[in-house]
């Protein structure tokens, strides 16, 4: 049910002393806390930079961090919650996605014309959210005090000022220098920006909080604002990460495959995207999943996965230069199983052609030559939500597609999925490719492993001797698991936040109780 408001919703802005200080997690926690109090709340981030994205029910692309926040708020994700998404495709270039659709591609974000246009579009998106919801929790981008970007930065104070939102500043004590982070940030802000900051949250604290009382008092004395929370580091909560691997991820571990586990290796490409595809596998007790960057023998792994990529040709060059090409090909020749998702599917083929220079200089790149398919990149982006049947086990799979270009078979193959629905339209269409030997496959379907029945059937097929149905713990659905983690996150933060102070910030009453309602733009 959509709510039509007669008033404009208040906003609360969560800005940071830097990148990766935990702004996204703080917003996620506050979205669930306010939702639990009966509020119709929505997240908002004017501009996000991430290759970890998602397709909304309306067919738009947005950053997964805002998807996570929308789930925590118990509402449908919508591109108004992340109107501008920058998807890095090189060290100095990014694709710009506006309202869920590609807007432009360039060498540098700063080179993009129309920064004012992006700001205006973001404000319009925020205005629409404020007419639909009771409260908007806004997230800033990077550091809110990047003085060299002040004239172009519309994701931090400029958006907070447009919404007349009180600001909570988030700092990360785990990385060190928390006093400098907080006091230094306020020192270099403009006076009007400084006045907007109403308090501070110190994130990722380890140890006994009593030992930081003097630190809290010093900060409050120096900035004349309260510390609204000292949030302990947590290990017991599993929330999808925005750009980095979770703490539980094993990257280039010294040890090899474990004899009593189903061993899966993911090649961690330099331009990896949508790595959250593999989070459900990491949560399976029977699975040991390694992310590998340095070439090593793949012997002993039951499956090697090639993930999505925002620059497939550059990542193929990396595979070749680092020695991964030979390692993967040798693994296949020895009878190993290999799967590719999206860009990984393209890498498994004969060639990747980019005649228009979609991801860099125009040209062609030879792939791994493990599947008889070839890919041509073009300017049309496929954004769909899908459902189908995995043909080898007849299980339902669901997810979404995000890719530039099309992949075609160059020899007779079997599809790996029979697609039954795209964006609500029933069909029976082959998708992906399965090698004649049945050990190599590729698909464009992100979210492949989300559904428990498929995932567990897939793992049993990989290593039936290491999955005992009689003793394996029952796995709850992905949606139920996520919801339980949002509840844990909310409880963790609420136990360490000064919620009465937050609820009364700026003279706005964020705690007006309304009937819980499912809403969406």
N, C-alpha and C positions, 0 to 999 in steps of 0.2 A: 504494500500500500504506500502510495506516495503522499507526502504531507505538503500541503500548500500553506505557506506562512504569510502572515500579515506584517511581520516585523523581520528585521535583518538580524541574523544570528551573531552573537559575539564570537570573537576569535581569541585563541591563546597561542602565542608563538614560542616555539622551542628552537633556539638558535645555539650555535656551538662555538667553542674557542678554536675549533679546527675540524678537519675531516676525521671521521671514524672515532669520534668521542662518545658515540652512543645516542645521537639524536633520534635515529629511527626507532630504536628500542624504547626510548622514553616516550615518544609519541604513541607507539604501539601499546605500551602499558597504560597511558592515560586514556586512550580510546576505549580500552576494555573497562577501566575503572569508571569512566563516565557512563559507559553503556550499562554497567552493572547498577548504576544509580538511576537508571531509567531514562537517560538522555539519548536523544537521536543525534549522534555525533558522527562526524566525518573527518578524515585526515585530508591534508592538503600540502603539497610541495610544488611550488611554482616551477622550479627547474631541477631536474634530477639528472645525474650522469651515471649511467649503468648499462651494461650489456645483459643484465639479468632482467628480462621483461616478460610480459604476459599479455594475452589477448582477452579483452573484456567481453561481456555478453553482447555488446553493440558492435564488436568487431574492431575495436581500437587497441592500440598498443600503449602500455604504460609500464613504469618501473615496478618490480615485484615488491619493493619496500612498501609502496602505498597499497598494493594488493593485500599484503600482510596486515597493514594497519586497518584497512577496510574490513577484513575478516575479524580482526579484534573488536572493531566497532559494531560488528554484526550487521553489516550493510554490504550491498553489492559494489564491487570496484567499478569506477567510472573514470574516464580520462580527464574529467574536470578535477579529479584529485591529484593529477600529475599532468598538467597541460603541456609542459615542455620536457621532452626526454632527449638527452644527448647520448648517443651510442658511439663510443670511441671505436674507430676502425683502423687507426694508426696512432703513432705517438703524438702527432700534431693535427689529427683530423677526426671529425665525428659526423655521424648522420644526425640531423636534427628532426625530431618527431614532434609535431604540434597537433594537439587534440587527437592523438592516436594514429596519425598518418604521416608518412615522410614529407618533410617540408623542403629540405635542401641538404646538400652534401658538400663539404669543403675541407680545405687543409687545416683550418683553425677555426675554433668556435668564435674567436674574436673577429675573424674575417667575415663572419656571416652578416649580410646586410639586414637591417631591420631589427636591431636589438629592441628598439622601442615597440615594434610590432609584437615581439614575443612577450614583453612586459604587459602590453595592453591585452593580449589574448589571455594571459595568466590572470589578470585582474577580472576579466569577464567570467572566467571559469570560477574564480573565488566568489564572485557576486552570485552566480547561479547556485553554488553550494549553500551560501548564506540564506538564500530564499527557500531552501529545501529542508535544511537541518536546524537543530536547536543550538549546536555548538560546533565550531571548526577548530581542530587542533592542527596548527600549521608547523611545518618543519622547514628550517633553513637549510642552506647548502654550504658545505665546507666551513671555513671560518667566517664569522660575521664581521670581522675587522680587517679584511684584505683591502688596505687603503689603495693599492694599485688598481683594484677592480671596482672602486666605489662608484664610478660613473656608469658602469655597465651592470652592476649587481642589482638584480630585481628580486632575488629569491630570499633576501634577508630583511634588513630594516625597511627597505622601500615597500615591500609587501606588508610588513607589520604596520607601518605607518598608514598605508592605504586602508587597512582594516581597523585601525586604532586599537591594535592588539597589545596587551601587556606581554613582555618578553621574559622568559626564563632562560638563563644562560647555562649550558651544559658543558662541564669540563671532565676530563678523564684523568683520574689520579694514578691509574695503573701505568701510564706511559711516562710518568714523572713530570716534575715542574708544574704542579697544579697551581701553586701560588702565582707563578709567572703567567700561566695561562689566563687565570681569572683577572688578576690585578692589571696585567699588561693589556688585556683586551679592553677593559673599561678605560684605561688610560689613553688609548689612541682613538677611541670613538669620538664622533661629533657630540657636542653637548646634548642636542635633542635626542640622539640615539642612546646616550648614556641614561637619560631620564626614563627612557622606555623600559629599561631593564629593572625588574622588580625583585629578582632573587636568583639564586644559583642552585643547581643540582650538581653534586660531585658524584661521578659515576665510577664503577668498577673498583671499589675500595676493598682491600684485603686486610684481614687482621681484626683486632679489637677496636671497635669504634670509639671506646673511651680514650684511647691513646691519641685520637685526633681532635679532642675537644679544644685544645689550645690552638690547633690549626684552624678550626672553625671560627673561634673567637677572633683570631688575627684577620682572617679574610673578611668577616663581617665588619670589623673595625675599619679596615682599609677601604672597603667599597661602600660602607654604610647601607648594606642590603643584607637580607637574611639568607643563610644557607637553608634551602627548603628541603634538602634531602641529602643524605650520605648513603649511596646505594651500594650494598655489598656485591662483590663479584659473584656470579652464580654459575653453577655447573649442572644443575638439575633441570634446566629448562631448555627446550629445543625449539628455537624460533628460526625460520628460514632467514638466512643471511642475505644482505643486499648485494654485496660485491665480493666478499672474502669467504674462504672456506670456514666451516664451523671448527670449533676447538677440537672436536673429535676426529676431524679429518687427518688421515695419515698421509703426509706428503713425503715422497722419497724415503720411506722408512729403511733403516738398516737391515731389518729382518725381511725375509722373503715370505712367500705364501705359507699359511698354516695348514697342517695336515688335517685338522678336524674342522676346517671352515670351507665355505664356498668362497673362493678367492677371485676377486674382480679387480682389474686394474683400469683406471681411467687416465688416458694420456692428457695431462694438463697443458693444453695449448696456450700460447701467449695471449691469444685473443679469445679465450674461452668465453662462451656465453651460456646462460641458463644451466649453470652447474647444479642448480637445485633439482634438476631432473633425477639426480642420483641420491638425494637425501633419503627417500624411502628405502633404498637398498642399504644405506648405512645404518638404519634403525633395525634391520633384521638381525636377530641374534645369530643366525647361522652364517652370516656374511662377514667377511673381512674385505673392506674396500680400500685400495691404495690409489692415491693420485701420484702419478709419476711424471717428473720433468726430465730427469737424467736417464739416458738410455741404460738398460740393464737387460739381462735375460728375462724373457717372459715365461719361461718354463715353470710349470706349477700353477699358473693362473688358469682358472676355468673359463674366464671371459675377459677380453680386452675391449674397452669401449672408447670410441672417439666421440667427443662431445660437440656441441654446437660451437660455431666460430663466427665472429664478426668480420674477419678478414681471412677467407679460406685460402686464397693463394699465398698470402704471407705465411700462414701457419703451415701450408704444405712445404714451403721453402725451409721453414724452421725444422720440420720433421726430417727433411733431406739433409740439412746441414748438421744437425745434431746426431745423426745416425739412427734415428727412430724409424725411418723408412725401411731400412734393411731388417731391423729388429721385428717390426710388425709383419713384414712379408715372410720372414723366416718362421715366425710363429704360425702364420697361416699355412705355410707349406708343411709344417710339422703336425698339422691337424688341429690347431687351436681354433677357438671360436672368437669371432670378432663382430661387434655391432657398431653401427654409426648412427648418430641422431643429428638430423639437420645438416649443419656444416660437416659433421663427421661422416654422414652418408655421402656427401659430395666428395670428400677426400678419398673414399674407398674406390671411386670410379677411375675411368681412363683419363679424362681431362676436365679441367675447370676453365671455361672460356669467359672472358670478361671484355667483350668488344667495345662496350661503352665506358669502360673505366669506372664501374660502379664502386669497386673497393680499392682502387688505386690506378696505376697506369694501365691502359688497355693492353690486353694480351692473353695468352693461353698458358696454362700450367699443367704439366702431367701430374696425375694423381697417383695413388698407391697401386692402381691397376689390379685390384682384388675383386671388383664387381664390374661386369660389362655394362656400365652406365656412363654417361657424360652429362655435364652440367653447363648450362649457359646462364650467366648472370644478366639481369636486365633491371630496368628502373621500376618495374612493377613489383610491389611487395605483397606477398600472400599473407593474409591475416585471417585465420579461421579457427573456430572451435569445432572439435571433431569427436566422433565416436565410431568405432569399428570393431572388427573381430580379428584377433591375432590367429592366423590360420593354422599354425602348428598345434595349438592347444584349444582352439575354439573358445577362448576367453574374451570377454568384452574389454576393450581398452578405450580410454578417453584422454583428451588433452587438447592441444592447440598447435597450430602451425604459424611460424614466423620465419619467412625466408625470402631472399631476393633471388629470382631466377628459377629455372625449371630443370629437372633431371629426367633424362630419357634413357630407356634401355637401348643398348646397341646389339643385344642378342636376346634370344627367347629366355625369359626368366619367370619365376613365380613371384607374385607379390607377397610381402610379409604380412600385410594387413588388408582385409576387405573392408573398405570404408562404407559405413551405413548411414552416416549423417554428417553434414557440414553446415554449420550455422542454421540448424533447424530444418534443413532440407534433406528428406530421405533419398537414399541412393544406394547403389551397389557398385562401387568403383575400386579398382585395385590401387594400392598405395605401397610405396617402398619396393624393395627388391630382396629376394632370397637367392643365394647362389645355388647351383645344381647340387653341390655337396651338402647343402643345408646348414653349413657352419658359419657362413658369412651373411650378414644382413644389414640393410640400411633403411631408415624411415625418417620422415620429416616430423613425426609426432613427438612434441614436447609433453612432459607429464606422463610418459609411457608407463612408468612403474607406480603410479599413484594408487591404482585400484588393487586392493589386497588379494582377491582371488587370482587375478592375472599374475601378480608379482610372485606369489608363492608357487603357482603352477610352473611359471618360468624357471624359478630356482630349482624346483624338483627335477625338471628336465635337464638342467645343467649338471646336477650332482645328486642323484637320488640316494646315494649311499650316505650323504651328509645332511639329509633332511628327513627326520622321522616324524611323520604326521601324528603319530600317537603321543609324542612327547613335546613337539614344537608348541610354544605358547601361542595362544590365539592372538591374532593381530587385529586391533581395532582399525576402523576405516581411517583413511588419511584425514578426512574432515573432522572426525571425532578426536583424533590425536591432536590436531592443531588446536582445536577448541580447548582441550584440556591444558595445553601449554599456555594459551593466552590467559587462562584462569590462574595458573601458577605464576605467570609473569605479573599479573595485576596484584595478586596477593603479596608477592615479593616487594613490589614497589610501594604499595599502599602501607606496608608495615614500616617503611623507612622514609616516607614523605610526610611533610607537614601539610596534609590535605586541607585542613581548615584555612590555612593561609593561602593555599593555591585557589581554593574555591572563592575567596574574597578578593582576588587580585584586581587592582585597577578600579575598584568600586563596582565591578561587574559581578553579578551573581551567577556563577557557573553551576550552581547546585539546585536550580529550580527543577523539581521533580515533575516529569511528564510521563504519560503512559508509554511503555515501550512500544515502538512501532518500527516495522521494517520499511525502510525508505530507500530511495535512490533517485538520482537526477533524472 
